[in-house]
Amino acid sequence: QEPPHPSVACRGPSSSTYWHRFSSSAPAAPSAAPPASAAPYSAAAPPDTGPWSPPLQQHAAQGTATLEARLRQLEALVEQQAQQLHSWESSMAVVRRDSSRIVTVAQYNILASYLGKNTQPWFLYGAEITCDQRVAVFKKFGERDANGKPANAWPMYAEGILTPAQILEVSRRDEDFKWPSRKVRLVDQIRQLDADVLSLVELDEKEYFHQCLLDEWDMVFHKRPRAESLDGCGVFWRRSKFSLLAQHAIDFVDGSDD
């Protein structure tokens, strides 16, 4: 009796399984051919593609390389900004060195509070009058009566020269000259000038401006020599740059100040 032949089950790369019988003394009977869907088994070694890494490790390596490149970009940007800051610091050092040598000076006729009227012939804002009309208004404004007093008040010295619409617009714009709102705008304008030395002409509300500008400026005041005038000149200086050592006032007297 023929001894039983050992057999083994072989599984190829595909999922199909086929049997192979073999014997050490007699050739084995032909085995059934593997199913057509089964891939033939090959003992050949796969091609060498280098060390194998799991996909997760490959993704981690790629992420690390990207992060390192981004870090190098950031380091270059920081270095560039540091150089720019150093340049700015050098420029600021020059500014600080020269700031004490630069002095800005401004003069501003603020128009005394009691003189601010748009109906005066030298203003008349809103009428858009011609030069000839202005001359005619001044001539009529300067007329005197038998007692030497002005013969024409507003709007008499403009009537017959300006149209009723122009006269109405001049009166309406007179609201812009009202002192409660005008003094606030004046202080804002003075702060925008930001002068180290400032001369305010026709200054009559000296205490108001002194208090409004006291945070940075000191001042001295000298009244106009004409007795009936309430205004004068105020000189302000920036306290951080100047200090008062002495003061002396000079009166310039014209014909109307006699």
C-alpha positions as CSV (number, residue, x, y, z in Angstrom):
1,Q,0.0,0.0,0.0
2,E,1.3,3.3,-1.0
3,P,2.1,5.5,2.0
4,P,0.1,8.6,2.2
5,H,1.6,11.6,0.5
6,P,2.1,14.7,2.6
7,S,0.4,17.7,1.3
8,V,0.5,21.4,2.2
9,A,-1.8,24.2,1.5
10,C,-0.1,27.2,-0.2
11,R,-1.5,30.7,-0.3
12,G,-0.3,33.1,-2.9
13,P,-0.5,36.8,-2.9
14,S,-4.1,36.6,-3.8
15,S,-6.8,35.3,-1.5
16,S,-7.2,32.0,-3.5
17,T,-5.8,28.8,-1.9
18,Y,-4.6,25.7,-3.8
19,W,-3.1,22.3,-2.7
20,H,0.2,20.8,-3.6
21,R,1.1,17.1,-2.9
22,F,4.6,16.0,-3.0
23,S,6.6,12.8,-2.2
24,S,10.2,12.1,-1.4
25,S,10.3,8.8,-3.4
26,A,8.0,9.3,-6.3
27,P,6.9,12.2,-8.4
28,A,3.7,13.7,-7.3
29,A,0.7,13.5,-9.4
30,P,-0.1,16.6,-11.3
31,S,-2.0,18.9,-9.1
32,A,-5.0,20.9,-10.2
33,A,-4.2,24.2,-11.8
34,P,-4.7,27.2,-9.6
35,P,-7.8,29.2,-10.3
36,A,-7.5,31.7,-13.1
37,S,-8.1,34.5,-10.6
38,A,-5.1,33.5,-8.5
39,A,-1.8,35.4,-9.1
40,P,1.1,33.1,-9.7
41,Y,3.4,32.8,-6.7
42,S,6.9,34.2,-7.3
43,A,9.9,33.7,-5.0
44,A,11.8,36.6,-6.6
45,A,12.8,39.3,-4.2
46,P,11.1,42.7,-4.6
47,P,13.2,45.6,-6.0
48,D,15.3,47.5,-3.5
49,T,13.5,50.8,-2.8
50,G,15.5,51.8,0.3
51,P,14.5,51.5,3.9
52,W,10.7,51.3,4.3
53,S,9.0,53.7,6.6
54,P,5.4,53.6,7.7
55,P,3.1,56.2,6.1
56,L,2.7,58.1,9.4
57,Q,6.4,58.5,9.8
58,Q,6.7,59.8,6.2
59,H,4.0,62.4,6.9
60,A,5.7,63.4,10.1
61,A,9.0,63.9,8.3
62,Q,7.5,66.0,5.7
63,G,5.7,68.2,8.3
64,T,9.0,68.6,10.2
65,A,10.7,69.8,7.0
66,T,7.9,72.3,6.3
67,L,8.0,73.6,9.8
68,E,11.8,74.0,9.7
69,A,11.5,76.0,6.4
70,R,8.9,78.3,8.0
71,L,11.0,78.9,11.0
72,R,13.9,79.9,8.8
73,Q,11.6,82.4,7.0
74,L,10.5,83.8,10.3
75,E,14.0,84.2,11.6
76,A,14.9,86.1,8.4
77,L,11.9,88.3,8.9
78,V,12.8,89.0,12.5
79,E,16.4,89.9,11.5
80,Q,15.1,92.3,8.8
81,Q,12.8,94.0,11.3
82,A,15.6,94.3,13.8
83,Q,17.8,96.0,11.3
84,Q,14.9,98.4,10.4
85,L,14.4,99.2,14.1
86,H,18.0,99.9,14.5
87,S,17.8,102.3,11.6
88,W,14.8,104.1,13.2
89,E,16.6,104.3,16.5
90,S,19.6,106.0,14.8
91,S,17.2,108.5,13.1
92,M,15.5,109.2,16.4
93,A,18.8,109.8,18.1
94,V,19.5,112.6,15.5
95,V,16.1,114.1,16.1
96,R,16.5,114.1,19.8
97,R,19.9,115.7,19.5
98,D,18.7,118.5,17.2
99,S,15.2,119.0,18.8
100,S,16.5,121.6,21.3
101,R,18.1,123.6,18.4
102,I,14.9,123.9,16.3
103,V,12.4,126.6,17.3
104,T,9.0,127.2,15.7
105,V,7.4,130.7,15.9
106,A,3.9,131.8,15.0
107,Q,1.9,135.0,15.1
108,Y,-1.9,134.9,15.2
109,N,-4.4,137.8,15.2
110,I,-7.2,136.2,17.0
111,L,-9.6,139.2,16.8
112,A,-10.6,140.5,20.2
113,S,-13.9,139.2,21.6
114,Y,-15.6,142.6,21.5
115,L,-14.4,143.3,18.0
116,G,-15.7,140.1,16.4
117,K,-18.7,141.2,14.2
118,N,-19.2,140.1,10.6
119,T,-21.2,143.2,10.0
120,Q,-18.0,145.3,10.1
121,P,-17.1,146.6,6.6
122,W,-13.7,144.8,6.7
123,F,-15.5,141.4,7.0
124,L,-18.9,141.0,5.4
125,Y,-18.4,137.2,4.9
126,G,-21.1,135.6,2.8
127,A,-21.8,138.6,0.6
128,E,-19.1,137.8,-2.0
129,I,-18.7,141.5,-2.8
130,T,-16.5,143.1,-5.4
131,C,-13.7,145.6,-4.7
132,D,-15.8,148.5,-5.9
133,Q,-18.6,147.5,-3.5
134,R,-16.1,147.2,-0.6
135,V,-14.8,150.8,-1.3
136,A,-18.4,152.1,-1.5
137,V,-19.3,150.4,1.8
138,F,-16.2,151.9,3.6
139,K,-17.0,155.3,2.3
140,K,-20.5,155.2,3.6
141,F,-19.3,153.6,6.9
142,G,-17.0,156.5,7.4
143,E,-19.6,159.3,7.1
144,R,-20.0,161.4,10.2
145,D,-22.9,163.5,11.4
146,A,-22.7,167.1,12.7
147,N,-21.4,165.8,16.1
148,G,-18.6,163.8,14.5
149,K,-20.3,160.5,15.3
150,P,-20.9,157.7,12.7
151,A,-23.9,158.7,10.6
152,N,-24.7,155.1,9.4
153,A,-25.0,151.9,11.4
154,W,-25.5,148.4,10.1
155,P,-27.1,147.8,7.7
156,M,-27.5,151.4,6.6
157,Y,-23.9,151.7,5.3
158,A,-24.5,148.6,3.1
159,E,-28.0,149.5,1.8
160,G,-28.0,150.6,-1.8
161,I,-24.7,148.8,-2.3
162,L,-25.4,145.3,-1.4
163,T,-28.6,143.4,-2.3
164,P,-31.1,142.5,0.4
165,A,-30.0,138.8,0.0
166,Q,-26.4,139.8,0.6
167,I,-27.2,141.8,3.7
168,L,-29.2,138.9,5.1
169,E,-26.4,136.4,4.5
170,V,-23.9,138.8,6.2
171,S,-26.1,139.0,9.3
172,R,-26.6,135.2,9.3
173,R,-22.8,134.6,9.2
174,D,-22.4,136.8,12.2
175,E,-23.2,133.8,14.3
176,D,-19.7,132.4,13.4
177,F,-18.2,135.4,15.3
178,K,-19.9,134.8,18.6
179,W,-17.3,134.5,21.3
180,P,-18.5,131.4,23.3
181,S,-18.0,129.1,20.3
182,R,-15.2,131.1,18.6
183,K,-12.8,131.0,21.6
184,V,-13.0,127.2,21.6
185,R,-12.1,127.0,17.9
186,L,-9.2,129.4,18.5
187,V,-7.7,127.2,21.2
188,D,-8.0,124.2,18.9
189,Q,-6.3,126.1,16.1
190,I,-3.5,127.3,18.4
191,R,-2.8,123.8,19.5
192,Q,-2.6,122.7,15.9
193,L,0.0,125.3,15.2
194,D,2.0,123.8,18.1
195,A,4.5,126.7,18.0
196,D,7.4,127.0,20.5
197,V,7.0,130.8,20.6
198,L,3.5,132.3,19.9
199,S,2.4,135.9,19.6
200,L,-1.4,136.4,20.0
201,V,-2.5,139.8,18.7
202,E,-5.8,141.5,19.8
203,L,-5.8,139.4,22.9
204,D,-8.3,140.6,25.4
205,E,-9.4,137.3,27.2
206,K,-5.8,136.6,28.4
207,E,-6.8,134.6,31.4
208,Y,-8.9,132.2,29.3
209,F,-6.0,131.5,26.9
210,H,-3.5,131.3,29.8
211,Q,-5.5,128.6,31.5
212,C,-6.2,126.7,28.3
213,L,-2.5,126.6,27.3
214,L,-1.0,126.3,30.8
215,D,-0.1,122.7,30.4
216,E,2.7,123.5,27.9
217,W,3.1,127.3,27.6
218,D,3.9,130.2,29.9
219,M,3.0,133.8,28.8
220,V,3.4,137.5,29.4
221,F,0.8,140.2,28.3
222,H,1.0,143.8,27.5
223,K,-2.1,145.9,26.9
224,R,-2.6,148.2,23.9
225,P,-1.8,151.8,24.9
226,R,-5.2,153.2,23.8
227,A,-7.2,153.7,27.0
228,E,-10.5,152.5,25.6
229,S,-9.0,149.3,24.1
230,L,-9.3,146.1,26.2
231,D,-7.0,144.0,24.1
232,G,-3.2,143.8,23.7
233,C,-0.4,141.3,22.8
234,G,0.4,138.1,24.5
235,V,3.6,136.2,24.0
236,F,3.6,132.5,24.9
237,W,6.6,130.2,25.0
238,R,7.0,126.4,25.4
239,R,8.1,125.8,29.0
240,S,10.1,122.7,28.0
241,K,12.4,124.9,25.8
242,F,12.4,128.3,27.4
243,S,12.3,130.0,30.8
244,L,11.6,133.7,31.4
245,L,14.7,135.7,32.5
246,A,13.4,139.3,31.9
247,Q,10.7,141.1,30.0
248,H,10.3,144.6,28.4
249,A,7.4,146.0,26.5
250,I,7.4,148.6,23.7
251,D,4.4,150.6,22.7
252,F,3.9,151.4,19.0
253,V,1.5,154.4,19.0
254,D,-0.3,155.3,15.8
255,G,-2.6,158.3,15.2
256,S,-5.7,156.6,16.6
257,D,-3.9,155.8,19.8
258,D,-3.3,159.4,20.7
